[in-house]
Amino acid sequence: MIRYSVLAILLSVMFAACNNKTVTVNNTTTSVVKDTIEKDIHTLSNADSVTITHLDLDIKVSFEKKQISGCATWTITDSNKQQELKLDTYELSIDSVFVNGQKVTFKLDSPIKYLGSALHIPILSGNNLVAIYYRTGNNAEALQWLDPQQTLDKKHPFLYTQSESIHARSWIPCPDGPGIRFTYNARVEAPKGMLALMSAENPQQVNDSNVYHFKMENAVPAYLMALAVGDIAFRKIDDRTGVYAEQSMIDKARYEFEDVGKMVSTAEKLYGPYRWGRYDVLVLPPGFPIGGMENPRLTFCTPTIIAGDRSLVSLVAHELAHSWSGNLVTNATWNDFWLNEGFTDYFERRIMEAQMGKDYSDMLWELGYQDLVAEVDNIGKTSKDTWLKLDLKGRTPEDGLTDIPYEKGAAFLKLIEVNVGRDTFDAFLNKYFSEHAFKSVNTEQFLAYLQANLIRGNSTLEKNIDINAWVYGPGIPANCPRIYPDRFKKVDSTRAAFEKGMPASQLVTKDWSTHEWLQFLRNLPKPLTLPQMKDLDAAFHFTQSGNSEIVDLWYIMAVAADYTPAYPAMEQFLSMVGREKFLEPVYGEMMKRGKADMAKRIYAKYRANYHPLAQAVLDKMMQAPGKGA
């Protein structure tokens, strides 16, 4: 790997931007022209040549067929005389296409791995309305169709989408790249008695027509297109926030999210006005594969954060923060993913510090650092996949969904804050969000902006930060900031006492937060002895805990120690939870500890409860060699 002078890189980037050229950084040529769309290797569309501004979506949701069907009408301008529109599709059936009301002959390419098939449509120079009549396929990666028994209430079916990273193309023919933004209106016909919601202006109750209308006036990329249909209730939090959930979950969710309205106000005080109107949260059925998805106006979140004591709401702070970092200012390509998630992790912790105090946010920083160390060890300390600027050519963007963009990105921003001072850095971020609102930015553009507006040629500051080591270098740089919380020092002392033989019932754990318990459990030897496991369980009732973060670690420890009293509850947990963060470690521990037969038996039993994205990961895991039970 060739290492370049950061100052030389940034100056060349700025020069290129001023002269409408490109810049080569570490053998990667990137467009740095302001307000232009960088070519994205993960889209087959030609949105870099044809201007795509608006989508009118008219669809019907059929649970009987497990199919979405209808028409996507795109407003486009062919000012460059391309005479062709190319859109992304993934296993869609295209029935017919009309351009300005006239039926045209289209072509659908053979599928490309990860990317799907390009849809070619002849268009006219100037303005066009392109109407595409289509149906979703049986393997739509974005869609999870839940039968009643797969939901929490067990009474009605449920549908939700997960479009990030490039899965929107599996339910809408679209230009599916994070740097391509458009407004949209939608008409959704839902089954009788079911509520439809989207990442847009939303209804708050079921209507008699079964038809719902939506409007998103702010331009968004396709990965932020979202739809949910089910037996869903709503509860108000304050005048601009509320929560949706299944009927049996709605009261618990409303209690858990009591402070969401205050979170929005806290975020605004940090980094400027919330620009999306309402901020609501939808608690999905258990199969949702991730913690949360920052769909504009309507965060989708996992029910695993409903702990009953509001102890896991930092996840909501993360998704709320995306309303600035990600939704408002978006990574131009998935190679620049850290610009979404690193900023959001940093912002999340600032929100939690403002709401809960510095001693609380310090625990989040330390747990994040531990996650970063574990991820680097897992990927490899010299791997290019530990760079902030990713290289995902020929791969799915899912390969970039590691802790690197989140935790290394957040630590990089924390390092800048430490070096320039919090007030200065906050002013910089406010300006950055304001000047790039509703735009997409790549890594090189951000670094040029950082140089011009914060570093300003200060060689000492540049040396102290060492941007190149963070963005274009592997592993964890030597100057990575780390704050070891006083609250964790007390936890470590308590853990040491237990390891030396103090009975669990005598440990002083009163008023411990979830984060203190995580610090305690993460750092215990593995495996513990069976008497130690029994002692801890008798004192703290871990096996029956309602806190998903704590119980997941406990079940990993149970598998390692072969603590069989926890196995029935563990299987129940695996039957109810679809979040990959929890599934992979528990199943992985079984595979590692010679319990592959048990893992495969449980997985086969509950696989249908999991989202297709989680199934793909776990299917691969189950195919790995195992020693059996």
C-alpha positions as CSV (number, residue, x, y, z in Angstrom):
1,M,0.0,0.0,0.0
2,I,1.3,3.4,-1.0
3,R,0.8,6.1,1.7
4,Y,0.3,9.6,0.5
5,S,0.7,13.0,2.2
6,V,-2.8,13.9,3.5
7,L,-2.2,17.6,2.8
8,A,-1.2,16.8,-0.8
9,I,-4.3,14.6,-1.3
10,L,-6.6,17.2,0.1
11,L,-5.1,20.1,-1.9
12,S,-5.3,18.0,-5.1
13,V,-8.9,17.2,-4.3
14,M,-9.8,20.8,-3.8
15,F,-7.9,21.8,-7.0
16,A,-9.7,19.1,-8.9
17,A,-13.1,20.2,-7.6
18,C,-12.5,23.8,-8.6
19,N,-11.5,22.7,-12.1
20,N,-14.2,20.1,-12.6
21,K,-11.7,17.2,-12.8
22,T,-11.2,13.9,-11.0
23,V,-8.6,13.0,-8.3
24,T,-6.7,9.7,-7.8
25,V,-6.3,8.7,-4.1
26,N,-4.6,5.4,-3.4
27,N,-5.2,4.2,-6.9
28,T,-8.9,5.0,-6.8
29,T,-10.2,7.7,-9.2
30,T,-13.2,9.6,-7.8
31,S,-15.2,12.5,-9.1
32,V,-15.1,15.5,-6.8
33,V,-17.2,17.9,-8.7
34,K,-19.6,19.6,-6.3
35,D,-23.3,18.7,-6.6
36,T,-22.7,16.0,-9.2
37,I,-23.6,12.3,-8.8
38,E,-20.6,10.1,-8.4
39,K,-20.8,6.9,-10.5
40,D,-21.8,4.1,-8.2
41,I,-20.5,0.6,-8.9
42,H,-23.6,-0.9,-7.3
43,T,-26.2,0.5,-9.6
44,L,-26.9,-0.5,-13.2
45,S,-28.9,2.7,-13.8
46,N,-27.8,5.6,-15.8
47,A,-28.9,8.2,-13.3
48,D,-25.5,9.9,-13.8
49,S,-26.6,10.8,-17.4
50,V,-30.4,11.0,-17.2
51,T,-32.0,13.3,-14.6
52,I,-34.5,11.4,-12.4
53,T,-36.5,13.6,-10.1
54,H,-39.8,12.1,-9.0
55,L,-41.6,8.8,-8.5
56,D,-45.4,8.2,-8.5
57,L,-46.0,4.7,-7.1
58,D,-49.3,3.0,-7.3
59,I,-49.2,-0.6,-5.9
60,K,-51.4,-3.3,-4.4
61,V,-50.2,-5.6,-1.6
62,S,-51.5,-9.2,-1.8
63,F,-50.8,-11.5,1.2
64,E,-52.4,-14.4,-0.7
65,K,-49.8,-14.2,-3.5
66,K,-47.1,-12.7,-1.3
67,Q,-46.7,-10.1,-4.1
68,I,-46.6,-6.4,-4.6
69,S,-47.9,-5.3,-8.0
70,G,-48.7,-2.1,-9.7
71,C,-47.1,0.8,-11.6
72,A,-44.0,3.0,-10.9
73,T,-44.1,6.2,-12.9
74,W,-40.8,8.1,-13.1
75,T,-40.4,11.8,-14.0
76,I,-37.2,12.2,-15.9
77,T,-35.3,14.6,-18.2
78,D,-33.0,13.4,-20.9
79,S,-31.1,16.6,-21.4
80,N,-27.9,14.7,-22.5
81,K,-29.8,12.9,-25.4
82,Q,-29.1,9.4,-24.0
83,Q,-32.3,8.2,-25.6
84,E,-32.4,5.4,-23.0
85,L,-33.3,5.1,-19.4
86,K,-31.7,2.3,-17.4
87,L,-33.1,1.2,-14.0
88,D,-32.2,-1.4,-11.4
89,T,-34.4,-4.5,-11.0
90,Y,-34.0,-7.7,-9.0
91,E,-36.3,-10.6,-10.0
92,L,-39.1,-8.3,-11.0
93,S,-41.6,-9.3,-13.7
94,I,-42.1,-6.3,-16.0
95,D,-45.5,-6.5,-17.7
96,S,-45.4,-3.4,-19.8
97,V,-43.8,0.1,-20.1
98,F,-45.3,3.3,-21.4
99,V,-43.3,6.5,-22.2
100,N,-45.4,9.7,-22.3
101,G,-48.5,7.5,-22.7
102,Q,-47.2,5.4,-25.6
103,K,-46.4,1.7,-25.1
104,V,-42.7,1.0,-25.8
105,T,-40.5,-2.1,-26.2
106,F,-38.2,-2.6,-23.2
107,K,-35.3,-5.0,-22.6
108,L,-34.4,-6.7,-19.4
109,D,-30.7,-7.8,-19.1
110,S,-29.5,-11.2,-17.8
111,P,-29.0,-10.9,-14.0
112,I,-25.6,-10.0,-12.5
113,K,-24.6,-11.4,-9.2
114,Y,-25.7,-9.1,-6.3
115,L,-26.9,-6.4,-8.7
116,G,-29.9,-7.9,-10.5
117,S,-30.9,-7.0,-14.0
118,A,-30.8,-3.6,-15.8
119,L,-34.1,-2.5,-17.3
120,H,-33.6,-0.7,-20.7
121,I,-36.3,1.7,-21.8
122,P,-36.2,3.9,-24.9
123,I,-37.0,7.6,-24.1
124,L,-37.2,10.9,-25.9
125,S,-34.9,13.9,-25.5
126,G,-36.3,16.4,-22.9
127,N,-39.0,15.5,-20.4
128,N,-40.5,12.0,-20.0
129,L,-43.0,10.2,-17.9
130,V,-42.0,6.6,-17.8
131,A,-44.7,4.2,-16.4
132,I,-43.6,0.6,-15.6
133,Y,-46.2,-2.0,-14.7
134,Y,-44.6,-4.8,-12.7
135,R,-44.8,-7.5,-10.1
136,T,-42.4,-8.6,-7.4
137,G,-40.8,-12.1,-7.5
138,N,-40.7,-14.9,-5.0
139,N,-37.2,-14.0,-3.8
140,A,-37.6,-10.2,-3.2
141,E,-34.7,-9.5,-0.8
142,A,-36.3,-6.4,0.6
143,L,-39.6,-8.1,1.6
144,Q,-40.5,-10.2,4.6
145,W,-44.0,-11.6,4.4
146,L,-45.0,-12.8,7.8
147,D,-47.8,-15.3,8.4
148,P,-49.9,-14.7,11.4
149,Q,-48.0,-17.1,13.6
150,Q,-44.8,-15.3,12.8
151,T,-46.1,-12.0,14.3
152,L,-46.3,-11.1,17.9
153,D,-50.1,-11.0,18.0
154,K,-50.5,-14.3,16.0
155,K,-53.7,-13.0,14.4
156,H,-52.9,-11.2,11.1
157,P,-50.2,-11.3,8.5
158,F,-47.6,-8.6,8.2
159,L,-45.3,-7.2,5.5
160,Y,-42.3,-4.9,5.9
161,T,-39.5,-3.9,3.7
162,Q,-35.7,-3.5,4.3
163,S,-34.3,-1.6,1.3
164,E,-30.8,-0.9,2.5
165,S,-28.3,-1.4,0.9
166,I,-29.4,-2.3,-2.6
167,H,-32.7,-4.1,-2.0
168,A,-35.2,-1.4,-3.1
169,R,-34.8,-2.8,-6.7
170,S,-36.4,-6.0,-5.5
171,W,-39.8,-4.2,-5.0
172,I,-39.6,-1.1,-7.2
173,P,-37.9,-0.7,-10.6
174,C,-35.6,2.2,-9.6
175,P,-32.2,3.9,-9.7
176,D,-30.9,2.1,-6.6
177,G,-27.9,4.1,-5.4
178,P,-27.4,6.2,-2.3
179,G,-26.3,9.2,-4.4
180,I,-29.5,9.3,-6.5
181,R,-32.3,11.3,-4.8
182,F,-35.9,11.8,-5.8
183,T,-39.2,12.8,-4.3
184,Y,-42.2,10.5,-4.3
185,N,-45.9,10.1,-3.9
186,A,-47.5,6.7,-3.4
187,R,-50.9,5.1,-3.4
188,V,-51.0,1.7,-1.6
189,E,-54.0,-0.6,-1.6
190,A,-53.9,-2.8,1.5
191,P,-56.0,-5.7,2.6
192,K,-59.2,-4.8,4.5
193,G,-58.6,-3.8,8.1
194,M,-54.8,-3.3,7.7
195,L,-52.8,-0.1,8.0
196,A,-50.2,0.8,5.5
197,L,-47.2,3.0,6.4
198,M,-44.3,4.4,4.4
199,S,-41.2,6.6,4.8
200,A,-43.4,9.6,4.2
201,E,-46.4,11.5,5.6
202,N,-48.4,8.7,7.3
203,P,-52.0,8.0,8.5
204,Q,-52.5,7.2,12.2
205,Q,-55.4,4.8,11.9
206,V,-57.1,2.3,9.5
207,N,-59.6,3.7,7.0
208,D,-62.6,2.1,5.3
209,S,-61.3,2.4,1.7
210,N,-58.2,0.2,2.3
211,V,-56.3,2.7,0.2
212,Y,-53.6,4.9,1.6
213,H,-51.9,7.9,0.1
214,F,-48.3,9.1,0.9
215,K,-46.1,12.0,0.1
216,M,-42.4,12.5,0.5
217,E,-41.5,16.1,-0.5
218,N,-37.8,15.9,0.4
219,A,-35.6,14.0,-2.1
220,V,-34.4,10.7,-0.8
221,P,-32.4,7.8,-2.2
222,A,-34.1,4.5,-3.0
223,Y,-32.6,2.7,0.1
224,L,-34.8,5.0,2.2
225,M,-38.0,3.8,0.5
226,A,-39.9,1.8,3.1
227,L,-43.4,0.1,3.4
228,A,-45.1,-1.7,6.2
229,V,-48.6,-3.3,6.2
230,G,-50.3,-5.0,9.1
231,D,-52.6,-4.8,12.1
232,I,-50.9,-1.7,13.5
233,A,-51.9,0.7,16.2
234,F,-50.6,4.2,16.9
235,R,-49.9,6.2,20.1
236,K,-49.0,9.8,20.4
237,I,-45.8,10.9,22.3
238,D,-46.0,14.6,21.6
239,D,-47.1,16.9,18.8
240,R,-44.5,15.7,16.3
241,T,-43.5,12.2,17.6
242,G,-45.4,9.0,18.1
243,V,-45.1,5.2,18.0
244,Y,-46.7,2.4,15.9
245,A,-46.7,-1.2,16.8
246,E,-48.8,-4.4,16.8
247,Q,-51.8,-4.2,19.1
248,S,-50.3,-6.2,22.0
249,M,-47.0,-4.3,21.9
250,I,-48.3,-0.7,21.5
251,D,-48.6,0.2,25.2
252,K,-45.2,-1.2,26.1
253,A,-43.7,0.6,23.1
254,R,-45.3,3.9,24.1
255,Y,-43.9,3.6,27.6
256,E,-40.4,2.7,26.3
257,F,-40.3,5.7,24.0
258,E,-41.5,8.3,26.4
259,D,-38.5,10.5,25.9
260,V,-38.3,10.3,22.1
261,G,-39.8,13.8,21.7
262,K,-37.1,15.2,24.0
263,M,-34.5,13.4,22.0
264,V,-35.5,15.3,18.9
265,S,-35.2,18.6,20.7
266,T,-31.8,17.6,22.1
267,A,-30.6,16.7,18.6
268,E,-31.8,20.0,17.2
269,K,-29.8,21.9,19.9
270,L,-26.7,20.1,18.8
271,Y,-26.8,20.2,15.0
272,G,-29.7,22.3,13.7
273,P,-33.4,21.9,12.9
274,Y,-35.1,18.6,12.3
275,R,-36.2,19.0,8.6
276,W,-38.6,16.0,8.1
277,G,-41.8,17.1,9.8
278,R,-42.8,14.3,12.1
279,Y,-40.5,11.7,13.7
280,D,-42.3,8.4,14.5
281,V,-41.1,4.9,15.3
282,L,-42.6,1.6,14.1
283,V,-41.8,-1.4,16.3
284,L,-41.8,-4.3,13.9
285,P,-42.5,-8.0,14.6
286,P,-39.6,-10.0,16.0
287,G,-38.2,-11.1,12.6
288,F,-36.7,-7.7,11.8
289,P,-33.0,-8.5,11.0
290,I,-31.3,-5.3,12.3
291,G,-31.6,-3.0,15.3
292,G,-33.2,-0.2,13.4
293,M,-33.6,1.4,10.0
294,E,-33.6,5.2,9.6
295,N,-36.5,5.5,7.1
296,P,-37.4,9.2,6.9
297,R,-40.2,10.2,9.2
298,L,-40.7,6.6,10.3
299,T,-37.8,4.7,11.9
300,F,-38.3,0.9,11.8
301,C,-37.0,-0.7,14.9
302,T,-36.6,-4.2,16.5
303,P,-38.8,-5.2,19.4
304,T,-35.6,-6.3,21.2
305,I,-35.1,-2.8,22.5
306,I,-38.4,-3.0,24.5
307,A,-36.7,-3.9,27.8
308,G,-39.4,-2.4,30.1
309,D,-37.0,0.1,31.7
310,R,-36.1,2.4,28.8
311,S,-32.5,1.1,29.1
312,L,-31.9,0.4,25.4
313,V,-33.3,3.5,23.8
314,S,-29.8,4.6,22.6
315,L,-30.8,2.7,19.5
316,V,-33.6,5.2,18.8
317,A,-31.0,8.0,19.3
318,H,-28.9,6.4,16.6
319,E,-31.8,6.2,14.1
320,L,-32.9,9.7,15.0
321,A,-29.3,11.0,14.4
322,H,-29.6,9.5,10.9
323,S,-32.1,12.3,10.2
324,W,-29.0,14.5,9.8
325,S,-26.2,12.1,9.0
326,G,-27.4,9.7,6.3
327,N,-30.9,11.0,5.4
328,L,-30.0,14.7,5.2
329,V,-26.4,14.3,4.1
330,T,-25.9,10.9,2.5
331,N,-22.9,8.8,1.5
332,A,-22.5,9.0,-2.3
333,T,-21.7,5.4,-2.6
334,W,-21.5,2.3,-0.3
335,N,-17.7,2.6,-0.4
336,D,-18.3,5.8,1.6
337,F,-20.6,4.1,4.2
338,W,-18.7,5.5,7.1
339,L,-20.0,9.0,6.3
340,N,-23.4,7.7,7.3
341,E,-22.7,5.4,10.2
342,G,-19.5,6.9,11.8
343,F,-21.2,10.3,12.0
344,T,-24.4,8.8,13.3
345,D,-22.6,6.8,16.1
346,Y,-20.8,10.0,17.1
347,F,-24.1,12.0,17.1
348,E,-25.9,9.2,19.0
349,R,-23.4,9.4,21.8
350,R,-23.7,13.2,21.9
351,I,-27.5,12.9,22.2
352,M,-27.2,10.3,25.0
353,E,-24.6,12.5,26.8
354,A,-27.0,15.5,26.7
355,Q,-29.8,13.3,28.0
356,M,-28.1,10.9,30.4
357,G,-24.8,12.5,31.4
358,K,-21.2,12.1,30.4
359,D,-20.6,9.0,32.6
360,Y,-23.4,7.3,30.6
361,S,-22.1,8.2,27.2
362,D,-18.5,7.2,28.3
363,M,-19.8,3.7,28.7
364,L,-21.2,3.7,25.2
365,W,-17.8,4.9,23.9
366,E,-15.9,2.1,25.7
367,L,-18.3,-0.6,24.6
368,G,-17.9,0.7,21.0
369,Y,-14.2,0.6,21.3
370,Q,-14.4,-3.0,22.4
371,D,-16.6,-3.8,19.4
372,L,-14.0,-2.2,17.1
373,V,-11.2,-4.2,18.5
374,A,-13.2,-7.4,18.2
375,E,-14.1,-6.5,14.6
376,V,-10.6,-5.7,13.6
377,D,-9.4,-9.0,15.1
378,N,-12.1,-10.8,13.2
379,I,-11.4,-9.2,9.8
380,G,-7.7,-9.0,10.1
381,K,-5.5,-6.0,11.3
382,T,-4.0,-5.5,7.9
383,S,-7.2,-6.0,5.8
384,K,-8.3,-3.3,3.5
385,D,-11.8,-4.0,4.8
386,T,-10.7,-2.1,8.0
387,W,-10.2,1.1,6.0
388,L,-12.9,3.7,6.4
389,K,-12.9,4.2,2.6
390,L,-14.1,0.8,1.5
391,D,-13.4,-1.0,-1.8
392,L,-16.5,-3.1,-2.5
393,K,-16.0,-3.6,-6.3
394,G,-17.4,-7.0,-7.3
395,R,-19.0,-7.5,-3.9
396,T,-22.3,-6.9,-2.3
397,P,-22.5,-3.7,-0.1
398,E,-23.5,-6.0,2.7
399,D,-19.8,-6.9,3.0
400,G,-19.3,-3.4,4.3
401,L,-21.8,-3.7,7.1
402,T,-19.3,-4.3,9.8
403,D,-18.4,-2.4,12.9
404,I,-15.6,-0.6,11.0
405,P,-17.7,2.3,9.5
406,Y,-19.6,2.6,12.7
407,E,-17.0,2.5,15.4
408,K,-13.8,3.5,13.6
409,G,-15.7,6.3,11.9
410,A,-17.1,7.5,15.2
411,A,-13.6,7.3,16.9
412,F,-12.1,9.3,14.0
413,L,-14.7,12.1,14.6
414,K,-14.1,11.9,18.4
415,L,-10.4,12.3,17.7
416,I,-11.0,15.5,15.7
417,E,-13.2,16.8,18.5
418,V,-10.5,16.2,21.0
419,N,-8.0,18.0,18.9
420,V,-10.0,21.1,17.9
421,G,-12.3,21.4,20.9
422,R,-16.0,20.5,21.1
423,D,-17.4,24.0,20.4
424,T,-15.3,24.3,17.2
425,F,-16.2,20.9,16.0
426,D,-19.9,21.4,16.7
427,A,-19.8,24.6,14.7
428,F,-18.1,22.7,11.9
429,L,-20.7,19.9,11.9
430,N,-23.6,22.4,12.0
431,K,-22.2,24.1,8.9
432,Y,-21.5,20.8,7.2
433,F,-25.1,19.5,7.7
434,S,-26.5,22.9,6.6
435,E,-24.5,23.3,3.5
436,H,-24.9,19.7,2.3
437,A,-28.6,19.3,3.2
438,F,-30.4,16.9,0.8
439,K,-27.2,16.1,-1.0
440,S,-24.8,13.2,-1.3
441,V,-21.1,13.4,-0.4
442,N,-18.2,11.0,-1.0
443,T,-15.2,10.6,1.2
444,E,-12.9,12.8,-0.9
445,Q,-15.4,15.6,-0.9
446,F,-15.8,15.4,2.9
447,L,-12.0,15.5,3.4
448,A,-11.7,18.5,1.1
449,Y,-14.4,20.2,3.1
450,L,-12.7,19.3,6.4
451,Q,-9.4,20.8,5.2
452,A,-11.0,24.0,3.9
453,N,-13.3,24.6,6.9
454,L,-11.5,23.1,9.9
455,I,-7.9,22.2,9.4
456,R,-7.1,25.2,7.2
457,G,-3.5,24.2,6.5
458,N,-2.6,23.7,10.2
459,S,0.2,21.2,9.9
460,T,0.3,20.4,13.6
461,L,-3.4,19.6,13.7
462,E,-3.1,17.5,10.6
463,K,-0.2,15.5,12.1
464,N,-2.1,15.0,15.3
465,I,-5.2,13.7,13.5
466,D,-3.3,11.7,10.8
467,I,-6.3,11.4,8.4
468,N,-4.6,9.1,6.0
469,A,-4.1,6.4,8.7
470,W,-7.8,6.5,9.5
471,V,-9.4,6.8,6.1
472,Y,-6.9,4.9,3.9
473,G,-5.1,2.7,6.5
474,P,-6.0,-0.6,8.2
475,G,-6.7,-1.5,11.7
476,I,-6.9,0.9,14.7
477,P,-4.6,3.9,14.5
478,A,-2.3,4.5,17.4
479,N,-3.9,7.8,18.2
480,C,-7.4,6.3,18.7
481,P,-9.1,8.0,21.6
482,R,-10.3,5.8,24.5
483,I,-12.2,6.9,27.6
484,Y,-12.3,4.2,30.3
485,P,-15.3,5.1,32.4
486,D,-15.1,5.2,36.2
487,R,-18.3,3.2,36.3
488,F,-16.6,0.4,34.4
489,K,-13.7,0.4,36.8
490,K,-16.1,-0.4,39.6
491,V,-17.6,-3.2,37.4
492,D,-14.2,-4.6,36.8
493,S,-13.4,-4.7,40.5
494,T,-16.7,-6.5,41.2
495,R,-16.0,-9.0,38.4
496,A,-12.5,-9.7,39.8
497,A,-14.1,-10.3,43.2
498,F,-16.4,-12.9,41.7
499,E,-13.6,-14.6,39.8
500,K,-11.7,-14.9,43.1
501,G,-14.6,-16.7,44.8
502,M,-17.0,-14.1,46.2
503,P,-20.5,-15.5,45.9
504,A,-22.7,-13.7,43.3
505,S,-25.2,-12.8,46.0
506,Q,-22.6,-10.7,47.7
507,L,-21.6,-8.6,44.7
508,V,-22.6,-5.0,44.8
509,T,-24.5,-4.4,41.6
510,K,-27.3,-2.1,42.8
511,D,-28.4,0.4,40.1
512,W,-26.2,-1.1,37.4
513,S,-27.3,-0.1,33.9
514,T,-27.4,-2.5,30.9
515,H,-24.0,-1.2,29.9
516,E,-22.4,-2.1,33.2
517,W,-23.9,-5.6,33.0
518,L,-22.5,-5.9,29.5
519,Q,-19.1,-4.9,30.7
520,F,-19.3,-7.5,33.5
521,L,-20.5,-10.4,31.2
522,R,-18.2,-9.6,28.3
523,N,-15.1,-9.8,30.4
524,L,-15.8,-12.9,32.4
525,P,-13.6,-16.0,31.4
526,K,-15.3,-18.3,29.0
527,P,-16.3,-20.9,29.7
528,L,-17.1,-20.4,33.4
529,T,-17.5,-23.5,35.5
530,L,-21.0,-24.9,36.0
531,P,-21.1,-23.9,39.7
532,Q,-20.2,-20.3,38.7
533,M,-23.0,-20.2,36.0
534,K,-25.5,-21.6,38.5
535,D,-24.4,-19.1,41.2
536,L,-24.7,-16.1,38.8
537,D,-28.1,-17.3,37.5
538,A,-29.5,-17.8,41.1
539,A,-28.4,-14.3,42.0
540,F,-29.3,-12.3,38.9
541,H,-31.8,-14.6,37.0
542,F,-30.0,-14.1,33.7
543,T,-31.7,-17.0,32.0
544,Q,-35.1,-15.4,32.3
545,S,-33.9,-11.8,31.7
546,G,-36.1,-9.6,29.5
547,N,-33.2,-7.6,28.4
548,S,-32.1,-8.9,25.0
549,E,-28.6,-7.4,25.1
550,I,-27.9,-9.1,28.5
551,V,-29.6,-12.4,27.8
552,D,-27.8,-12.8,24.4
553,L,-24.4,-12.7,26.1
554,W,-25.7,-15.0,28.8
555,Y,-26.8,-17.6,26.3
556,I,-23.4,-17.5,24.6
557,M,-21.8,-18.2,27.9
558,A,-24.3,-21.0,28.6
559,V,-23.4,-22.7,25.3
560,A,-19.7,-22.3,26.1
561,A,-20.1,-23.8,29.6
562,D,-22.8,-26.3,28.5
563,Y,-25.1,-24.8,31.1
564,T,-28.2,-26.8,30.1
565,P,-30.7,-25.1,32.4
566,A,-30.5,-22.1,30.1
567,Y,-31.2,-24.1,26.9
568,P,-35.0,-24.1,26.9
569,A,-35.1,-20.3,27.4
570,M,-32.4,-19.9,24.8
571,E,-34.4,-21.8,22.2
572,Q,-37.4,-19.7,23.1
573,F,-35.3,-16.6,22.6
574,L,-34.1,-17.8,19.2
575,S,-37.7,-18.5,18.2
576,M,-38.8,-15.0,18.9
577,V,-35.8,-12.9,17.9
578,G,-34.8,-12.2,14.3
579,R,-32.0,-9.6,14.8
580,E,-28.8,-10.8,13.3
581,K,-26.7,-9.1,16.0
582,F,-28.2,-11.7,18.5
583,L,-28.7,-14.7,16.2
584,E,-25.2,-14.9,14.7
585,P,-23.2,-15.0,18.1
586,V,-25.5,-17.7,19.7
587,Y,-25.7,-20.0,16.7
588,G,-22.0,-19.3,16.0
589,E,-21.1,-20.3,19.6
590,M,-23.0,-23.6,19.1
591,M,-21.1,-24.3,15.9
592,K,-17.8,-23.5,17.5
593,R,-18.4,-25.5,20.7
594,G,-19.2,-28.8,19.0
595,K,-23.0,-28.3,19.1
596,A,-23.6,-28.1,15.4
597,D,-26.4,-30.6,15.6
598,M,-28.2,-28.5,18.2
599,A,-27.7,-25.3,16.1
600,K,-29.0,-26.9,12.9
601,R,-32.0,-28.4,14.7
602,I,-33.1,-25.1,16.3
603,Y,-32.4,-23.2,13.1
604,A,-34.4,-25.5,10.9
605,K,-37.3,-25.1,13.4
606,Y,-37.3,-21.3,13.3
607,R,-35.7,-20.3,10.0
608,A,-39.0,-19.2,8.6
609,N,-39.3,-16.6,11.4
610,Y,-36.1,-14.8,10.2
611,H,-35.8,-12.2,7.4
612,P,-34.2,-13.3,4.1
613,L,-31.1,-11.3,4.9
614,A,-30.6,-13.1,8.2
615,Q,-31.4,-16.4,6.5
616,A,-28.6,-15.9,4.0
617,V,-26.0,-15.3,6.7
618,L,-27.2,-18.2,8.8
619,D,-27.6,-20.6,5.9
620,K,-23.9,-20.1,5.2
621,M,-23.0,-20.6,8.8
622,M,-24.9,-23.9,9.0
623,Q,-23.0,-25.2,6.0
624,A,-19.7,-24.8,7.7
625,P,-18.1,-28.0,9.1
626,G,-19.3,-28.8,12.7
627,K,-18.3,-31.5,15.2
628,G,-21.9,-32.3,16.1
629,A,-23.5,-32.3,19.6
